[in-house]
Amino acid sequence: MARRTVVPAPFAADPAAWDAFVASTPLSPYLQATPWAEVKARNGWGARRVVVGQGDRAMGCQLLVHRIGPLPWSVGYAPRGPVGPAPDRELVLDWTEAVRSVARRERVSHVVIDPEIEAGGPELDWFLRAGWRACPSPQPSRSRWIDLDAPEERLWGDLRGKWRQYVQKARRAGIVVADAGPEGLDEFHAIYVETALRAGFPYRTAATYRAVYEAYAARGRARLLVARDPAGTAQAVLMLVGWGRRVVEPYGGMTRAGAESRANYLLKWEAIRSSREAGYAIYDLWGLSHAGIEHFKAGFGGREVEYVGGLRLDIRPLVRHGVEAAQAARVLVARRRLSRERRGVTPGDDP
């Protein structure tokens, strides 16, 4: 069957218009906004916007493209894309054809997406019929959303009783939560690294988190919250990033003293409460990586969300295997470096 002509949306070439479009979509993922492309450009990723349709029938993504070492091929990734007011089957087909065209022009072996589409609906089948195949998702496939349109009293009541007790305990201990601004980034990184080494998850250099904060703070969309004890010592930290009417907490951590004082409970509650005051409609607790994190975050209310997961579009299937082998080698090097850092070796640059 002949396909109809696909006309790119005019705002694809205008960064400000693109950001406004992302902000207007129901979930407005911050990873699809131009500040994230600015952050990733530090590591050699280039951004291409692939958009089809118009108005309430527009659909698109900010596709990040990265060349793998000396290979003449690149990979494409659209984090939390595509986005649109109300995607449908025909839009998915048209957008997929547009992605294929861009990928061939950019010598991309394959494209990965992890759209914020909840599992259980018809959308996954649309993508599969368009040629996408399931693959591991680079981003968390499960999260919790808290509806900030509810009154503060209801949000407080949605906390588990024990969680409210912990919040009050931290207050009685003199823990105070405040916006630290860029001056708090060094403290943030120190606590984040301490948390990562204790919990066993990877971390990046201080410059990386500074770049994320500064890119979004320049648009008034980033906050750095720090919980301090009466002596002024930071016990827990949380970076918030927002876009549109949704705010996300991608990075956070606490010291051992913060765990004992329950500073992290007060910090989380203040992040939720103040985000509501700032006018956000959704507070996204981001990932549920293991049972302990899932239990902790569930105590703050909201509802669990499961996405359809990662999807891959093969442009050159044979090339993809070589590219994936090169990527796996990079991950192995990064993990070995993390192991050395746990033994006291000085951290290096980002992988």
VOVOMAR-382073 format. One line per 5 residues: their letters; for each residue x, y, z of C-alpha. Coordinates in steps of 0.02 Angstrom, whole numbers, padded with zeros to 5 digits, m for minus. Example, Ala and Ser with C-alpha at 12.3 -4.5 7.8 and 13.67 -1.06 7.14 Angstrom:
2
as = 00615 m00225 00390  00684 m00053 00357 .
//
This chain:
351
marrt = 00000 00000 00000  00070 00170 m00047  00114 00282 00099  00054 00461 00105  00180 00602 00103 .
vvpap = 00256 00639 00273  00273 00826 00307  00393 00876 00448  00323 00996 00577  00399 01171 00556 .
faadp = 00451 01184 00739  00575 01041 00722  00712 01163 00671  00675 01292 00808  00745 01246 00981 .
aawda = 00628 01362 01076  00477 01300 00980  00530 01120 01005  00548 01146 01193  00375 01226 01198 .
fvast = 00305 01077 01104  00384 00953 01227  00317 01056 01373  00142 01050 01299  00135 00860 01291 .
plspy = 00051 00765 01433  00211 00702 01517  00339 00826 01447  00494 00718 01476  00643 00824 01522 .
lqatp = 00759 00708 01425  00674 00765 01264  00709 00949 01296  00857 01040 01219  00954 01057 01384 .
waevk = 00981 00869 01382  01054 00879 01207  01172 01013 01272  01226 00898 01413  01255 00749 01298 .
arngw = 01351 00854 01172  01494 00854 01297  01516 00668 01262  01500 00676 01075  01313 00654 01050 .
garrv = 01228 00759 00917  01042 00797 00915  00923 00774 00769  00738 00813 00785  00622 00695 00693 .
vvgqg = 00445 00763 00689  00291 00729 00584  00115 00797 00586  00041 00961 00644  m00052 01028 00795 .
dramg = m00135 00895 00901  m00078 00764 00774  00108 00799 00790  00232 00670 00850  00419 00679 00864 .
cqllv = 00579 00653 00958  00748 00726 00992  00859 00589 00924  01035 00582 00996  01165 00511 00877 .
hrigp = 01337 00450 00930  01479 00378 00828  01557 00223 00906  01746 00243 00915  01836 00220 00749 .
lpwsv = 01686 00135 00668  01602 00227 00522  01433 00192 00603  01331 00277 00737  01193 00230 00858 .
gyapr = 01034 00328 00886  00940 00349 01049  00786 00452 01088  00773 00450 01279  00591 00446 01332 .
gpvgp = 00537 00480 01154  00440 00500 01049  00318 00629 01119  00155 00699 01056  m00015 00757 01116 .
apdre = m00106 00598 01063  m00011 00472 00955  m00108 00351 00847  m00065 00206 00733  m00043 00309 00575 .
lvldw = 00068 00436 00663  00178 00296 00729  00198 00228 00552  00237 00399 00479  00358 00443 00617 .
teavr = 00447 00276 00601  00474 00307 00415  00545 00478 00456  00663 00398 00583  00721 00272 00453 .
svarr = 00759 00413 00332  00861 00512 00458  00951 00356 00519  01004 00305 00343  01068 00479 00308 .
ervsh = 01167 00481 00471  01237 00304 00446  01150 00244 00604  01149 00055 00630  00997 00055 00744 .
vvidp = 00887 00169 00846  00827 00138 01024  00681 00224 01107  00595 00203 01276  00432 00300 01261 .
eieag = 00335 00349 01416  00186 00246 01361  00105 00141 01494  00101 m00045 01466  m00065 m00129 01430 .
gpeld = m00132 m00015 01294  m00134 m00032 01104  00018 00079 01075  00150 m00058 01090  00068 m00155 00949 .
wflra = 00074 00001 00839  00263 00012 00861  00289 m00174 00834  00189 m00170 00673  00295 m00022 00615 .
gwrac = 00453 m00127 00633  00513 m00093 00811  00568 m00238 00920  00576 m00253 01109  00746 m00224 01189 .
pspqp = 00815 m00175 01361  00768 00001 01411  00912 00120 01452  00795 00214 01569  00694 00145 01716 .
srsrw = 00545 00045 01654  00445 00074 01814  00413 00227 01919  00288 00310 02036  00191 00467 01997 .
idlda = 00116 00580 02128  m00030 00690 02077  00017 00865 02136  m00153 00937 02090  m00214 00864 02254 .
peerl = m00219 00977 02409  m00064 00972 02520  m00165 00894 02660  m00210 00748 02549  m00029 00726 02493 .
wgdlr = 00025 00723 02675  m00112 00598 02715  m00053 00486 02572  00112 00458 02661  00118 00298 02761 .
gkwrq = 00101 00328 02947  00279 00275 02982  00341 00392 02846  00252 00540 02928  00332 00491 03093 .
yvqka = 00504 00490 03011  00474 00662 02934  00427 00729 03106  00577 00643 03185  00694 00733 03065 .
rragi = 00611 00898 03104  00629 00870 03291  00813 00830 03262  00834 01003 03186  00854 00946 03006 .
vvada = 00817 01089 02886  00790 01075 02698  00837 01219 02584  00879 01258 02403  01069 01256 02393 .
gpegl = 01089 01322 02217  01250 01293 02118  01353 01322 02275  01292 01154 02340  01351 01050 02191 .
defha = 01515 00995 02271  01423 00935 02427  01295 00852 02316  01426 00755 02220  01519 00699 02375 .
iyvet = 01360 00628 02452  01303 00553 02287  01469 00462 02266  01462 00402 02446  01288 00334 02414 .
alrag = 01339 00252 02250  01488 00164 02326  01382 00104 02472  01237 00044 02363  01340 m00018 02215 .
fpyrt = 01274 00088 02072  01382 00185 01947  01413 00371 01957  01494 00504 01850  01610 00650 01877 .
aatyr = 01558 00808 01968  01568 00900 01801  01430 00790 01730  01304 00831 01865  01354 01014 01860 .
avyea = 01319 01014 01673  01145 00939 01701  01103 01064 01838  01167 01215 01743  01082 01169 01580 .
yaarg = 00910 01159 01662  00938 01294 01793  00972 01415 01650  00788 01388 01603  00730 01394 01785 .
rarll = 00698 01207 01782  00824 01133 01905  00837 01135 02094  00964 01066 02214  00890 01027 02385 .
vardp = 01001 00991 02535  00948 00930 02707  01065 00992 02843  01083 00955 03028  01089 01095 03159 .
agtaq = 01279 01107 03135  01253 01143 02949  01319 00975 02889  01233 00906 02735  01151 00738 02769 .
avlml = 01045 00712 02612  01037 00788 02438  00914 00784 02293  00921 00859 02119  00754 00900 02040 .
vgwgr = 00730 00931 01854  00566 00989 01780  00490 01018 01610  00313 01068 01570  00206 01024 01722 .
rvvep = 00307 00874 01776  00457 00868 01893  00577 00722 01911  00707 00674 02042  00844 00590 01940 .
yggmt = 00986 00601 02068  00995 00595 02257  01086 00521 02404  01116 00526 02591  01253 00499 02717 .
ragae = 01246 00365 02853  01204 00503 02976  01061 00556 02861  00992 00380 02865  00993 00381 03055 .
srany = 00912 00552 03071  00785 00512 02933  00840 00669 02841  00800 00584 02676  00616 00568 02724 .
llkwe = 00601 00752 02764  00697 00796 02606  00581 00694 02497  00425 00765 02576  00488 00944 02557 .
airss = 00530 00909 02375  00352 00849 02344  00270 00989 02442  00373 01130 02366  00354 01060 02189 .
reagy = 00166 01073 02211  00187 01253 02268  00293 01287 02113  00146 01236 02002  00197 01063 01943 .
aiydl = 00058 00936 01916  00158 00773 01923  00299 00723 02038  00395 00579 01961  00494 00475 02085 .
wglsh = 00588 00408 01931  00651 00229 01952  00608 00077 02057  00774 m00012 02036  00761 m00137 02178 .
agieh = 00647 m00190 02320  00721 m00070 02448  00699 00083 02337  00526 00025 02286  00473 00008 02468 .
fkagf = 00545 00178 02515  00462 00271 02372  00295 00182 02390  00280 00256 02564  00258 00430 02489 .
ggrev = 00098 00385 02398  00058 00403 02215  00035 00260 02094  00156 00140 02013  00181 00160 01826 .
eyvgg = 00253 00029 01708  00306 00080 01533  00309 m00025 01375  00499 m00033 01390  00638 m00014 01263 .
lrldi = 00609 m00030 01077  00740 m00049 00939  00727 m00010 00755  00861 m00100 00653  00923 00002 00505 .
rplvr = 01073 m00109 00465  01051 m00270 00566  01222 m00345 00527  01312 m00185 00575  01213 m00176 00737 .
hgvea = 01298 m00331 00806  01470 m00253 00785  01413 m00089 00859  01336 m00177 01009  01499 m00272 01038 .
aqaar = 01593 m00106 01040  01466 m00034 01162  01481 m00187 01274  01669 m00163 01279  01645 00017 01337 .
vlvar = 01527 m00040 01476  01653 m00171 01532  01790 m00039 01542  01675 00075 01643  01632 m00065 01764 .
rrlsr = 01813 m00108 01790  01850 00073 01826  01709 00078 01953  01783 m00076 02037  01952 00011 02049 .
errgv = 01870 00166 02124  01791 00059 02259  01966 00003 02304  02020 00184 02322  02080 00228 02147 .
tpgdd = 02044 00409 02097  01889 00423 01985  01924 00465 01803  01821 00547 01668  01650 00490 01611 .
p = 01636 00333 01505 .
//
